[in-house]
Amino acid sequence: MSAGRKLVIVESPAKARTIAGYLGDDYEVEASVGHIRDLPQPSDMPAEMKKGPFGKFAVNVDDGFEPYYEVYADKKKKVAELKKALKSADELYLATDEDREGEAIAWHLLQELKPKVPVKRMVFHEITREAIHRALENTRELDERLVDAQETRRILDRLYGYEVSPVLWRKVRQGLSAGRVQSVATRLVVERERERMAFVTAGYWDVSGEFTTAAGPDSGEWFTAKLVQVDGARVASGRDFSDAGELKSPKGVVHLDESAALALVTALADQPTTVRSLETKPYTRRPAAPFTTSTLQQEASRKLRMSSRQAMRTAQSLYENGYITYMRTDSPSLSAQATDAARRQAAELYGPEYVPDSPRVYSAKNKGAQEAHEAIRPAGDSFRTPAQVSREISGDQFKLYELIWKRTVASQMGDARGSTASVRLAVQAAAASETTEAVFAASGTVITFRGFLAAYEEGRDTERYGDDTSAADEAKAKKTEDARLPQMSEGDALDSRDLAADGHSTSAPPRFTEASLVKALEERGIGRPSTYASTISVIQDRGYVLNRGQALVPSWLAFAVVRLLEEHFSQLVDYDFTAGMEADLDAIAAGDKERVAWLTNFYFGDPAAGADGEGLHQLVEDLGDIDAREINSIAIGEGITLRVGRYGPYIEDTAAEVKEGETPPRASVPDEVAPDELTVAKARELLATQGDGDTVLGEDPATGTTIVAKAGRYGPYVTEVLPEPEFEAGLSAAALKRAKAALPKPRTASLLKTMAVQTVTLDDALMLLSLPRVVGTDPESGVEITAQNGRYGPYLKRGTDSRTLPSEESMFTVTLAEALEIYAQPKRGRGATAAPPLKELGEDPTSGKPIVIKEGRFGAYVTDGTTNRTLPKDVTIEGMTHEQAVDLLAEKRAKGPVKRTTTKAAAKKAPAKKAPAKATAAKTTAAKTTATTTTAAKTTAAKKPAAKKPAAKKPAPEKPSA
């Protein structure tokens, strides 16, 4: 790079490519590929550091919460490249995202690169030529307050996870994790399922009919009205019942059952109907605000059925390639240029009457919103329509761009206007009935000016509809809104027909969808919208939440985890406390709070406040009194208890009579049975179907051991019960461990598909336990052939060569001749079907087997079923003769098997692919390698130069996940 050149560093390669196209030859644009360093796993730290104050968290909690950073192994080469590029540059532009995470990436780059040239912080919210050049002209200094807030959040999450997760490992299950936001999100889903489990359905009936004016019978203007009042008492509907199945306020409400509803239909049929009241009101509906990160995720879920992770990944790609503005924002506001662009486009496409006289201005509703960026919108000072970009993008990217474009343009369009008419009809009952009067009601909205609806209509989250918004629900709501009532006046007589009674049941609170969970988190001020996608991904990847269509169903594992946290770490999963932490991080970013003091209070607590001032450090001490069995047990009812076991959930009938020393009847709970579906009746059905999971079949006459059948997590199986071992007294823990490891393992075998725990016999079990069965010895190789049952079904094994058997029964019947015939066939991949030969050439004189030409992985080859030889390049399939084939096979046999030697060339592997810059939080903690490290001692007052240290084995993280 010649003198006068400038180095620009952004986060992603895609962004770098796009920006490089907007800058001249004087600029070199490079990507850091996300973060270049982070807090390492303590186990991966240098030996001398493990013994010091950083050894537990990679954070020195006793000295200002100083963090210890290490360069990611896969970023060592990238950092070296950036340093090389910087040597010949006369200016450095740090152009990472303008949020806490982007500011922190820029700071880490400064600490690692140690530039000796002028440094400028360059920020932009969209990647267009105009925006990039504006950003070059309006650079600023690094905002260390944002860095402080990001570093506080990172340290907070490290302390939270590293202190609380081990408690889950000891009391629930190994490998679990706790997190500041993920644990609260899991609690929300679990609490909703608890509500569903406690919910009691209530039944109620209503009456509806069709009505029309005197001119109606001929004109066909019939409309539907519903019974709302009987003798002055309001007719109960679903919203009048509590979750306990009882009327919330019985006074003044009539609860119709089937008999009462049918009696009313009979009494009201063909009775005179009059219009009691008619009210018409103007109807106005305003457009929704432009997208924020949260509302984009919600609407993409509703309209496009995208997960939060999928929506954010797609939006990231659109942003980096210059189609939309920055996709991590809490602000619904638009810049003046964007507002003008939206208004111009609305007028051009729909007409000037669709655009209001003055621009619409939007502001965030939630108090913790960060409004550093404008709303998510199409990029540029003039927008490209979906039709204009359709040749450049497709699939999810096009769908999401179209959604963002519609929402943005609609936000600057006029209100939808019309009128809503509400009518009440009085029907006099038959004289024989005690009822004197019934009132029916109907309403309809007529849209006279569609306004913004011409471009876009926001999706709905319907209440109590089940687990997700369906197309039928939306169509029904739209039909009601667009209904039109005929012309009528008070006192008019109406005709009626088709009066009918209909029964209904109240619905349990709907499960969260990703959209509604994101909405709930945002409304409570928990976490940042930019982290919601990774938070939901984490609780799914950890097995806390399962997907059933769009609905999020908590696992029983989540119930155990949430219960432990609620009972022993209640403060950490308190919604207000968690939201307060987010507000405090905002205060640190604004410079209103000091990070060291805040972390000290969070971790060590406030001694002056007594028990109420306990910090995280005090909360995790003395937790040995936690009863793990109790934490992992949930009462179902009538003595049936669900337990979260090591291999999955199972139920236990503790009320059943059992002999001394025997376990109560048990049955595993399949994943497809949701917690709210595990009733006492369902539990007894599982117990009856699976048995008690420990059926004694008898004794093995050869060994004298007891054979039992069990229902396991991976299916039913049989095993032998070995006698309890006796060990010498006084053995050390290590010696006892070695002695246990030397004990014989019990024989175990899975039941065949045709068998069940309830019907399997001792003979069946002994037959299964006899596997693997020796079929015979291969006469050519002298290697033993066995028949076995494996993970993918029954198979033959000869050394390292295995072949699939046609059925489970064949494991016990296959002969040596049949096995050799199977091995004589070319080997196929699991589940593949043999392709017909390309050409048949007769028998081989040496093996006596038929010679054929087949298509292989590396091209056509000739084979007799035992010896294979690839066709030479100068030989065609059509021209191959029997004699040539025999010669090729003989030549191959003469060479013998190829000996595989381990050499540097042979052992050399292709270099591993680098982890993507935006890897998920779950993947971030999984893959680790070794590299050079950098330690940065940092205080709020000043950022000290980083010192070289050994590096962590860790790829770059995504945006922050909690």
Secondary structure, DSSP 8 states (H G I E B T S, - for coil): --TT-EEEEES-HHHHHHHHTTS-TTEEEEE--S-SEE---GGGS-HHHHTSTTTTTSEETTTTTEE--EEBGGGHHHHHHHHHHHHT-SEEEE---SSHHHHHHHHHHHHHH---S-EEE---SB-SHHHHHHHHHS-B---HHHHHHHHHHHHHHHHHHHHHHHHHHHHT-TT----TTHHHHHHHHHHHHHHHHH----EEEEEEEEEE-TTHHHHT--EEEEEEEETTEEE--GGGB-TTSSBS--TTEE---HHHHHHHHHHHTT--EEEEEEEEEEEEE-----B-HHHHHHHHHHHH---HHHHHHHHHHHHHTTSBB-S--S-----HHHHHHHHHHHHHHH-GGGS-SS-------STT---SS--B-BSSSS---HHHHTTT--HHHHHHHHHHHHHHHHTTS--EEEEEEEEEEEEE--TTSS--EEEEEEEEEEEEE-GGGGT-------TTSSSS--HHHHHHHHHHHT-------TT-EEEEEEEEEEEEE-------BHHHHHHHHHHHT-S-HHHHHHHHHHHHHTTSEEEETTEEEE-HHHHHHHHHHHHH-GGGG-HHHHHHHHHHHHHHHTTSS-HHHHHHHHHH--GGGGGGG--HHHHTSS-TT--HHHHTEEEEETTEEEEEETTEEEEEETTS---TT----EEE--TTS-GGG--HHHHHHHHHHHTTS-EEEEE-TTT--EEEEEEETTEEEEEEE-------TT--HHHHHHHHHTS----EEE--TT--TTT--HHHHHHHHT-SEEEEE-TTT--EEEEEEETTEEEEEETTEEEE-S-STHHHH--HHHHHHHHHS----TT------SEEEEE-TTT-SEEEEEEETTEEEEESSS-EEE--TT--TTT--HHHHHHHHHHHHHH-S------HHHH---------TT--HHHHTT----EEEEE--B-SS-B---EEEEEBS-----S---
